Amino acid sequence: EEVAQQTLSALRSATARSITLIRSGKPDIVLEKTGTQWQITAPWRARADEFQVLRMLTILDARPTAQFPVNELARFDLDPPVARLRIDAAEYAYGGINAVTSEQYVRRGDTVYAVELRHGAGLPADVSALIRRAVLSETERPTAIALPQFSLTQANGKWTLIPAHADASQDDLQRFIDRWRQASAVRVMPHDGGKSLADIRMTLADGATLDIGILQREPQLMLLRRDLGLQYVFLAAAGQALLANPAAPSATEK
């Protein structure tokens, strides 16, 4: 009970600035916090998913139920460890699982601790599991979007569809823009060098522009954010909704 009163670290997740995940046979995953956003810096450069990062950082708040000296590392499957997680200056080595107590052994410094399984389960299998799957960040607000067959522009709070269509209401147009703001892929990966079939040009509220390539339309939509060098894969229905004219009956939610 006395051991369980202590967390493994005095560092809190909100103040952590760097993370390195090391697994044998896999490239190291390195993350750094810039402002309030976590960024993956190796082996790729990409925005990190905040929820997945927080899962990794739960080890800081872990309350061990037991502790042991490190003179029998093989007993705890820590020679070598399954994975090593470096958060700022401290390192946590993950070992075996106690089948009786359903706890995992974690080494920090010269002590081995028994902690809940969820802390080890929060470690991603590879870097792709850490990438933020949303195409747009929270601060990227479109004010215009030009697709191959149509475009939308906003002026004085009102959206205009070109070519115009009498059946397209402001609600229809806003829903289309919201789809883009909330668009989240099922997979994200570095650009494989494939050429775009067509292009989408987006203007943001801060005046910046984004050039997004359409790498594939079917069976799944695949988009390329050229500025990030990443391609996003969407399920068929979600992909169709991003390309469908908001004036078409199938694209609306009436």
C-alpha angles and dihedrals in degrees: 000000000000091000092050091058090070127073118218091247141023087214115100125215092243092060099043112113107181138030131187123185115197124192126170112257094012131091115261115261112221126189131182130189116233111187103315097333127088114223128196108228100174145072083000133007112240144125112275126230105249094213093053091048091052089052089058092048095054088092087076090065096041115131108207120216094206141009134206138186117260097240092103104045093152089060089062096040089248097125089104107002124228090238141348122220119196115196112184104309099340127085128206120197117202118215139169132326125248104229092200099052097025090230132131127228116236126182123213117173111318096341135079117212134195110226138168117286093239091076093062091040088061092068111101119237091225141350094269089069089061100051117107105247097202112105092214128041122232091261096049105094116175119226094172136016127185118197126180095264104029145359140215127210131182125218126168090352094305126113122222124200118211118231088035121237124190093213094058109096126194088254090056092051094046091050090054091052090046089055089059093045090052098036110136123181127220090223136019125191141157115282109273093207097260117152123245121251091204140345138244119204119200129188117204131210092255091056096256120132130218125205110205121185125212103223096172136002102187146081083357129006113247119191130188123213099202095194091058098034090229132128123212124208120205133192112257098257094044091048094050091051091056093055102034119106107252089224092063114098092233092055097053129078097219 
